[in-house]
Amino acid sequence: MYDRSPMGVILVGMPGLEKRLARYPQLYSRVGFVHQYRTLDRAEQQEIIAQQMQQFPSPSGAERTIEKEALAQILRMTGGNGSRRWSGC
């Protein structure tokens, strides 16, 4: 029997997902590959957050910045996990 559509699904940001899927053989047999993302270091996280901040226009037209305390809190909340970067905000 064939799948009904040629659609693919990407699941990101769930540590241990491969083990969970193994409990469901029909679903697990359709997994093409698993890629483990490494944790971002502090400099990489800061760069990504700075890039994201530029997407929000500033009322004065000046370049957007983020306070050090806010940046530190974001880094603590995400723990280097890029997929959780904005989920707590």
Salt bridges, closest charged atoms under 4 A:
ASP3 OD1 - ARG30 NE 3.35
GLU44 OE2 - ARG38 NH2 2.73
